[in-house]
Amino acid sequence: MQPDTPHATFDGLDLRALAERLGTPLYVYSASAMRAQIASLQSALGGMNALICFAVKANPNRGVLSLMNAQGVGADIVSVGELRRALQAGIPAERIVFSGVGKTDAEMTEALDAGILRFNVESHDELVALQCAALERGVLARASVRINPDVDAFTPAKISTGKAENKFGVSIHEARRWFSARHELDHVELDGLHVHIGSQILELGPFREAFQRVAAFWKELTASGHPIASIDVGGGLGVCYREGHDQPVHAADYVAVVREALAGFEGQLLFEPGRYLVGEAGVLLTRVIRVKHGDERQFLVLDAAMNDLARPSLYDAWHDIVPVTGEVRPMTSYDIVGPVCETGDTFARARTLPACSSGDLLMIRTAGAYGASMASTYNSRPLAAEVLVDAGRYAVVRQRQRFEDMVAGETAAHHWETA
């Protein structure tokens, strides 16, 4: 018999009472935890000409984006939908950067009309398209070339972005040709560099190597008469998914690596943290539907599923899972699964927890990033509600989706047309 940790409160709020009132599955985000992470990075950046641009893809909820804006944080976007969310949350266009390998002409045009800070360009074809879009609008686009430094971030393959075989960015050799021909771009000011080598990085070595390569290229360009006004060092700082195992990098240590590699740079530094700012600030509350006793193992069947939190099925990712209870119970091994009709709908295998029963409330931790943002309605399961809590108060920042909302855009084929 072992006592389990109660985990009954989160940012001063009783989670059991919240789950009773709002139902499960339920995403809960701590405003205090987000502010603390923002403050830790801002403090480390003291004295630098730096702008933090939150990677909206990590958590695009407008309540979260509004909090970012209130703390002076900008946005790193990868779609026009994220642009609109950021603007609606109050984030000024001059604090927005546009990344991503597949920006369409229409998206670039809308971003130009909004007046965003700059584009992180990932291919020569995109650079030409940006020139055409800016020419058509009669404006000047500020652009950075995304460098692929061919650095192994020692992170899962599906979230690695800085190796030569990844789809992101271009080689320094290709970027060098872009700058040599920059005089041909009369509506694009190519005056920035960008690098982002991956996500959930838990050691400083890969950052140091990537930043040193970018620094060498910046100095080369400057010496060749190509001034660089901005260096975007991306994001990638990891968080703790497995207590006692994951050791995240401290913000001050990370920034010290940036300071060392880019010493002497007088332009603006951009940072694109996503997971680091919101990951540990979010949890997913879920109830046990039933305990299934198999011949070889016991299954804990939850009302949350892979459509609510895809990371375990997509990446075999670990999330700590704990009961929200103060009772002392015997420890038991479970495969923790959801109700979706896929074997991949599994949150954990052979996970040891205090014995659980139908109706028990569990917390899946570190779910504030790439949780609700990657959710789907697979198996016709409505999207979960999302709540922001702040020192004992809460606000629903996304209503639980109703079945009627989920099918609102569907219809039988009553009207047939030809293209």
C-alpha positions in Angstrom: 0.0 0.0 0.0 1.3 3.4 -1.0 -0.3 6.8 -0.5 -0.7 8.7 -3.8 -0.2 12.4 -4.3 -3.7 14.1 -4.2 -3.1 16.5 -7.2 -6.5 17.9 -6.2 -5.8 21.6 -6.9 -4.3 23.3 -9.9 -3.5 27.1 -9.7 -5.6 27.3 -6.6 -8.7 25.6 -8.1 -10.3 22.3 -6.9 -10.0 20.0 -9.9 -12.7 17.6 -8.7 -15.2 20.4 -8.4 -14.2 21.7 -11.8 -14.7 18.3 -13.4 -18.1 17.9 -11.8 -19.2 21.2 -13.1 -17.8 21.1 -16.6 -17.5 17.4 -17.3 -14.7 15.4 -18.9 -12.5 15.2 -21.0 -11.5 18.7 -20.0 -8.3 20.7 -20.8 -7.2 22.9 -17.9 -4.5 25.6 -18.4 -2.8 27.5 -15.5 -2.4 31.2 -16.3 0.0 31.5 -13.4 2.3 28.8 -14.7 2.3 30.4 -18.2 3.2 33.8 -16.8 6.0 32.2 -14.8 7.5 30.6 -17.9 7.3 33.8 -19.9 8.9 35.7 -17.0 11.8 33.2 -16.7 12.6 33.7 -20.4 12.1 37.5 -20.4 14.4 37.7 -17.3 17.1 35.7 -19.0 16.8 38.0 -22.1 17.3 41.1 -20.0 19.4 43.8 -21.8 19.1 42.1 -25.2 17.2 43.5 -28.3 14.9 40.5 -28.3 11.3 39.6 -29.0 9.5 36.4 -27.9 7.1 35.1 -30.5 4.9 32.3 -29.1 4.6 29.3 -31.5 0.9 29.4 -32.0 0.7 25.8 -33.2 1.5 24.6 -29.7 -1.8 26.0 -28.3 -3.8 28.3 -30.5 -6.7 28.9 -28.0 -7.5 32.6 -28.1 -7.6 32.7 -24.3 -4.0 31.6 -24.2 -3.0 34.0 -27.0 -4.6 36.9 -25.2 -2.5 36.0 -22.1 0.6 36.0 -24.3 -0.3 39.4 -25.7 -0.8 40.8 -22.2 2.7 39.7 -21.3 4.2 41.4 -24.4 4.7 38.2 -26.3 4.2 38.1 -30.1 3.3 35.1 -32.3 5.1 32.7 -34.6 2.5 31.5 -37.1 2.4 28.8 -39.8 -1.0 29.5 -41.4 -3.5 32.3 -42.1 -5.8 30.8 -39.6 -3.1 31.3 -36.9 -2.6 34.8 -38.2 -6.3 35.6 -37.7 -6.3 34.0 -34.2 -3.3 36.0 -33.1 -4.7 39.3 -34.4 -8.1 38.6 -32.9 -6.4 38.0 -29.6 -4.9 41.4 -29.8 -1.3 40.5 -30.8 0.0 43.4 -33.0 1.0 42.5 -36.5 4.4 44.0 -35.9 5.0 41.2 -33.3 4.1 38.4 -35.7 6.4 36.3 -37.8 5.3 33.8 -40.5 7.1 30.4 -40.7 6.3 27.2 -42.5 7.2 25.5 -45.8 3.8 25.8 -47.6 2.6 29.4 -47.4 0.2 29.9 -50.2 0.0 33.1 -52.3 -3.3 34.0 -50.6 -1.8 33.6 -47.2 1.2 35.7 -48.0 -1.0 38.4 -49.4 -3.2 38.5 -46.2 -0.1 38.6 -44.0 1.3 41.5 -46.1 -2.0 43.4 -45.8 -1.9 42.9 -42.0 1.6 44.3 -41.9 3.4 41.4 -40.1 7.0 41.8 -38.9 8.6 39.3 -41.3 8.5 36.1 -43.2 10.8 33.1 -42.5 11.3 31.9 -46.1 12.0 28.2 -46.6 12.5 27.7 -50.4 13.5 29.8 -53.5 10.1 29.2 -55.0 8.6 30.8 -51.9 11.0 33.7 -52.1 9.9 34.4 -55.7 6.2 34.1 -54.7 6.7 36.6 -51.9 8.4 39.0 -54.3 5.4 38.7 -56.6 2.8 39.1 -53.8 4.6 42.2 -52.4 5.0 43.7 -55.9 1.2 43.3 -56.5 0.4 44.9 -53.2 3.0 47.7 -53.6 4.6 46.9 -50.3 8.1 45.8 -49.0 8.2 42.4 -47.4 10.8 41.8 -44.7 12.2 38.3 -45.0 14.6 35.9 -43.3 16.0 32.8 -44.9 15.5 29.6 -42.8 18.8 27.8 -42.6 18.9 24.1 -42.3 22.2 23.6 -40.4 22.1 19.7 -40.6 22.3 19.4 -36.8 20.9 16.4 -34.9 18.7 17.7 -32.0 18.5 14.2 -30.4 14.8 14.4 -30.3 12.1 12.1 -31.8 12.4 11.8 -35.6 8.9 13.2 -36.2 9.7 16.5 -34.4 13.2 16.9 -35.7 13.5 19.8 -38.2 17.2 20.7 -38.5 18.7 17.8 -40.3 19.5 17.7 -44.1 16.8 15.1 -44.8 14.1 17.2 -43.1 11.7 19.3 -45.3 12.5 22.6 -43.5 14.9 25.4 -44.6 17.7 25.5 -47.1 21.5 24.8 -46.9 23.9 27.6 -46.2 25.2 27.1 -49.7 21.8 27.8 -51.2 21.2 30.7 -48.9 24.5 32.2 -50.0 23.2 32.3 -53.6 20.0 34.1 -52.4 21.9 36.9 -50.8 24.2 37.2 -53.8 21.1 37.9 -55.9 19.2 40.0 -53.3 19.5 43.1 -55.5 16.9 41.4 -57.9 14.3 41.5 -55.1 12.9 45.1 -55.3 9.9 44.2 -53.0 11.6 41.9 -50.6 14.2 43.0 -48.0 16.2 39.9 -47.4 17.9 40.9 -44.2 17.4 38.1 -41.7 18.4 34.6 -40.8 16.3 31.9 -39.1 17.1 28.5 -37.6 14.9 26.0 -35.8 16.3 22.4 -35.3 13.5 20.6 -33.6 11.2 20.3 -30.6 11.4 18.9 -27.1 15.2 19.4 -26.9 16.7 18.5 -23.5 20.3 19.4 -23.9 22.3 22.5 -24.9 24.8 20.9 -27.4 22.5 20.9 -30.5 21.5 24.5 -29.8 25.2 25.5 -29.5 26.2 23.8 -32.7 23.3 25.3 -34.7 23.8 28.8 -33.4 27.5 28.7 -34.1 26.9 27.8 -37.7 24.4 30.6 -38.1 26.7 33.0 -36.4 29.5 32.1 -38.8 27.2 32.7 -41.8 26.0 36.0 -40.4 29.6 37.2 -40.1 30.3 36.0 -43.6 27.3 37.8 -45.0 28.1 41.1 -43.2 31.7 41.0 -44.5 30.3 40.5 -48.0 28.1 43.6 -47.8 24.8 41.9 -46.8 23.7 43.5 -43.5 21.6 41.3 -41.3 19.0 43.0 -39.2 17.4 40.0 -37.5 18.4 36.5 -36.4 15.6 34.2 -35.4 16.9 31.4 -33.2 13.6 29.4 -33.2 12.4 27.4 -30.3 12.6 23.8 -29.2 13.1 24.1 -25.5 11.9 20.9 -23.9 9.6 20.3 -20.9 9.2 17.6 -18.3 6.8 14.8 -19.5 8.2 12.1 -17.2 8.9 13.2 -13.6 12.4 12.1 -12.5 13.5 11.4 -16.0 13.2 14.5 -18.2 15.6 17.3 -17.2 14.6 20.5 -19.2 17.2 23.1 -20.0 16.9 26.2 -17.9 16.1 29.4 -19.7 19.1 31.3 -18.4 21.5 28.5 -19.6 19.8 28.5 -23.0 20.0 32.3 -23.4 23.7 32.1 -22.3 24.4 29.9 -25.3 22.7 32.4 -27.6 24.6 35.3 -26.1 27.9 33.5 -26.6 27.3 32.3 -30.1 25.9 35.7 -31.3 28.1 38.0 -29.4 28.5 41.3 -31.2 25.2 41.0 -33.2 23.5 44.4 -33.0 20.2 43.5 -34.7 17.0 42.1 -33.3 16.9 38.5 -31.9 13.7 36.6 -32.3 12.7 33.6 -30.1 9.9 31.1 -30.9 9.1 29.1 -27.8 5.9 27.1 -27.9 5.9 24.0 -25.7 8.2 25.6 -23.2 5.6 28.3 -22.4 2.5 26.2 -22.2 3.3 22.5 -22.0 3.6 22.0 -18.2 0.9 24.7 -17.7 -1.8 22.3 -19.0 -3.5 19.1 -17.9 -6.2 16.9 -19.4 -8.8 15.7 -16.9 -10.5 12.4 -17.7 -12.6 9.8 -15.9 -12.4 6.1 -15.8 -15.2 4.5 -17.8 -14.4 1.0 -16.6 -11.7 -1.4 -15.7 -11.4 -4.3 -18.0 -9.7 -7.5 -16.7 -8.0 -9.4 -19.5 -6.2 -12.7 -19.3 -2.8 -11.1 -19.4 -3.3 -7.5 -18.3 -5.8 -5.0 -16.9 -7.1 -2.1 -19.0 -8.1 1.2 -17.6 -10.6 2.6 -20.1 -10.9 6.4 -20.0 -13.4 8.8 -21.5 -10.4 10.7 -23.1 -9.0 9.2 -26.3 -6.4 9.6 -29.0 -8.6 12.2 -30.7 -8.3 14.4 -27.6 -4.5 13.9 -27.0 -2.7 12.4 -30.0 0.9 12.5 -28.8 1.0 9.1 -27.2 -0.4 7.3 -30.3 1.5 9.6 -32.8 4.9 9.6 -31.1 4.8 6.9 -28.5 5.1 9.9 -26.2 5.1 9.5 -22.4 2.7 11.6 -20.2 2.6 11.2 -16.5 -0.9 10.1 -15.4 -2.0 10.5 -11.8 -5.3 10.0 -9.9 -7.0 13.1 -8.6 -7.7 11.6 -5.2 -6.3 11.6 -1.7 -7.1 8.0 -0.9 -4.6 5.3 0.0 -4.9 2.4 -2.4 -2.9 -0.6 -3.5 -0.6 -0.1 -6.5 -1.8 -1.8 -9.7 -0.4 -2.1 -13.3 -2.7 -1.0 -16.1 -2.7 -0.4 -19.8 -4.4 3.0 -20.0 -6.5 3.3 -23.1 -9.3 5.3 -24.6 -12.7 4.3 -26.2 -11.7 4.9 -29.8 -11.7 1.9 -32.1 -8.0 1.8 -32.7 -5.3 -0.3 -30.9 -3.2 2.9 -31.1 -5.7 4.6 -28.8 -3.3 3.9 -25.9 -2.0 6.5 -23.4 0.3 4.1 -21.5 1.3 0.4 -21.2 2.1 -1.4 -18.0 1.7 1.9 -16.0 1.6 1.5 -12.2 -1.1 3.5 -10.5 -3.1 3.3 -7.3 -6.0 1.0 -8.0 -8.8 2.7 -9.9 -12.5 2.2 -10.3 -15.2 3.4 -12.6 -15.8 7.1 -12.2 -12.4 7.9 -10.8 -10.9 11.2 -12.0 -7.4 11.1 -13.5 -5.0 13.9 -14.6 -2.8 13.5 -17.7 0.0 16.0 -17.1 2.0 18.3 -19.4 -0.9 18.5 -21.9 -0.8 22.2 -22.5 1.1 21.9 -25.8 0.1 19.9 -28.8 -3.0 18.6 -27.0 -6.1 20.4 -27.9 -4.3 22.0 -30.9 -3.9 18.5 -32.5 -7.4 17.2 -31.5 -9.9 15.8 -34.0 -13.5 14.5 -34.1 -12.5 11.0 -35.0 -15.2 8.4 -34.2 -17.6 11.4 -34.1 -16.3 12.5 -30.7 -16.9 16.2 -30.1 -13.9 18.3 -29.1 -13.2 18.7 -25.4 -13.8 21.9 -23.5 -10.8 24.1 -22.5 -10.6 26.2 -19.3 -8.1 28.8 -18.1 -7.6 28.9 -14.3 -5.9 31.8 -12.5 -5.4 31.8 -8.7 -8.6 30.0 -7.8 -10.7 31.4 -10.6 -11.6 29.8 -13.9 -12.9 30.9 -17.3 -14.1 28.6 -20.1 -12.0 29.5 -23.1 -13.5 26.9 -25.4 -17.0 25.5 -24.9 -17.4 21.7 -25.2 -18.3 21.0 -28.8 -21.9 19.8 -29.3 -22.9 17.2 -31.8 -24.8 19.8 -33.7 -21.7 21.9 -34.0 -19.7 19.0 -35.3 -22.0 18.1 -38.1 -23.2 21.7 -38.9 -21.3 21.9 -42.2 -22.5 18.5 -43.5 -25.5 17.8 -45.8 -26.9 15.0 -47.9 -26.1 15.3 -51.7 -29.3 17.0 -52.7 -27.8 19.4 -55.2 -25.4 18.1 -57.9 -23.3 20.3 -60.1 -20.5 19.9 -62.8 -17.2 21.6 -62.6 
